[in-house]
């Protein structure tokens, strides 16, 4: 084809690998930010879980608390990232994907749910299973609502301050 560079005879080309490698190189900084955030979030989850041990067959309050607070934080973060703050390259990958991705845990939730069922704690398993889902969804809504309220209040305060400053300037000029 005219205009398309052809490989030399006997030269091996791997179009998919080179495209994937280019994407990784282009986003290496984002991947590093996600990894750092994920490591910190995982450590936070580990320390909370160590501070709140769970006996076999008992409600796993640590994981429940971690997942619900993570959902609330994610709801608030997404409001700030998408509606309030100017675009920033690293905020969403670090906090949303990295930290909160490492902090919250679906695998531990599933493992603990299975442990409750294996232990015969059917009522606690049902409460934990459905309660985590309901509390998580409610927490996302509450976090997003609180962020919208707080950011709207701050915006109103800034506007009022700007209007007050403009009025003071106009009075001084008169």
N, C-alpha and C positions, 0 to 999 in steps of 0.2 A: 504494500500500500504506500502510495506517495505520502510523505510527511510523517510517517510513523517509523521510528527507529527499529530496525530488525536486529535480533541477536545474531552474533557471528556463528558460523557453522560449528557445531559441537559445544557451544556455550549453553550451560544449563540456566534456565530462568524459572523462578518461582514467583509468579505475580502475586499470589495471595500472601505468601510469607513476607515479601517485601512491603506490601501495602500495610499489613498488620504491624510490621516493625516500624514503619514510618509513623503510624498512629500512636504507638507506644512512645516513640521518641518525642513526638509532638506534645504528648500529654504527660510526660514523665514527672513534671512538677506537681500536677494534679494528683497523680497516683501516690506520690510521696506525701502530700498533704493528707490524703485519705488514710494512708497507712499510719501516719503519726496520730491523727485523730482517733482512728480505730484502736490503736494501742492504748491511748489514754482512756478512752471510753471503756475498754475491756478491763483495765485496772480499776476504774471506779466501780464497775459492776462486781469485780472480784472482792474488793474491800467491803462493799455493802453486804454481799452474800456471806462473807466471813463474820461480819458483825451480827448477822441475824440467821444463825443456823436453824435448820428445819429438821425436826424428828421424823422418822419414817411414819407415813400415814397422816401427817399433820399438814395443815395449810402452808404452802411455801410463800410466806409473806414477803421475803426478800425479792424473789423474782417478780411477784405481783407488783410490789412497790417500784421496782426498777422499770418494768415495762410501762406502768401507768405514768410515772413521772417522765419517762422518755417520750411517750406519746404526747403529753402536754407540751413538753419542750419542742418537739417537732412541729406541732400545730402552731406554736408561737413563732418559731424560727421561720416557717414558710410564709407567714404573714409579713414578717419584717423583710425577708429576702425578696419576695415577689411584689410587695406593695409599698414598702416604706423606705428601705435603704436603696441607695444607688447601686447598680450592679458592681459586684466585687468578685474577682476570679476565684478566691479561695474560701469564702465564707461558707457557701453551701456544701462544697466537697468536704471541708474539714469538719464542720459541725453536724450537718445533716447525714452525710454518707459515712464519714469517719467516726466521729465521737459518738453520735447517737446510734449509729449502726453497730458499733462495738459495745455500747452501753446496754441497749435493749437486746433481748434474746428470745428468739422463737424456739431454738433447739432445746434450751434448758426448760422452757415452758412445756414443750412436748414430752421431754424426758420425765419431768416431774409429774405431769398428768398421767403418763404411763405407769410411773411408780405408785401413784395413788390408786390407780385401778388394780395393779398387781397386789397391792397391800389390802385390797378389799374396801377401801375408803370411797365408796361410790358417791355418797352425798358430797363429800369434800371435793372429789374429782369434778362433779357436775358444777358445783359452786365455783371452783377454780377455773374450769374450762370456759363456762359461759360468762362468769363474772369478769374474767380477764378481758374477754372480748368486749363486753359492754362497757367496762371501766376504761379500756383503752380508747374506744371510739368516743366516749364522753370526754375523756381527757384531751383528745385532739381538738374537739369542738371547744372545750373550755379554754385551752391554751390559745387557740386562734382567736376566740372572742376576747379574751383578756388582752392579747396583743393589739387587736383592732381598737379596743377601747383606749388602751394606754397610748398607742401611737396617735389616735385621733385627738386625745386630750392634750398630748404634747404639741401637736400641730396647732390646735386651737390656742394654746398658750403662746406659741411662737407668733401666731398671727396677731393675737391681742397685744403682745409686746411690741411688734412691729407697728401696729396701728397706733399704740400709745406713744411710741417714739416719734412717729410721723406727726401726731397731733402736737406733741411738745415742740418739735421743730417748727411747725407752722405757727404756733403761739409765739415762739421766740422771734420769728421773722416779722410778726405783725407789729 
